[in-house]
Amino acid sequence: MEIERISCDKKVSGLKINTKTKVHYITGFTSCPTSGEINCYFRRINIRVKNDSIFNSWSNMNESIPIENLKIELDTLMSKPYNLQYKKEILKPALISLYMDDDISVSTIKKVLCEIAEQFQRIRISKGSEYFKFNILFYEMYSFEVKPPPPPPLKPEKIEIVE
């Protein structure tokens, strides 16, 4: 993936999306597959987007909402006081984990990215540019649906020692 190659060169990817009425500029990043680094996403608000749906529950992959409802989701996140940064009146930054299946059309990808840009622009206009920052993390593989390994086998009732 080109974005990974750019990431390995310690560069950030920029996207320019033209619509009929606006031009959106979005930056995104991904992990360099050869770096061996481990990323830390703590102290962030995590939003997962697959194709044109937002998955708002880490425990249930069947709970999704359409990307058109991103405003509602962001307003809900902004209403929770635990999403504020420590001793500040601004929110923790959002990390939007974005994955698109190979068969998703360019127009759908454009629609999703424009919705993200427009909703965060709406927040910047009303609350200020520092209130709710975000980054987009592009995924080549959708790892959120990976099932956990099976539990270990049960221990036998009693252990017999043979001499």
Secondary structure, 3 states (H helix, E strand, C coil): CHHHHHHHCCCCEEEEEECCCCEEEEEEECCCCCCCCCCCCCCCEEEEEECCEEECCCCCCCCEEEHHHHHHHHHHHHHCHHHECCCCCCECCEEEEEECCCCCCHHHHHHHHHHHHHHHHHHHHHHCCCCCCEEEEEECCCHHHCCCCCCCCCCCCCCCCCC
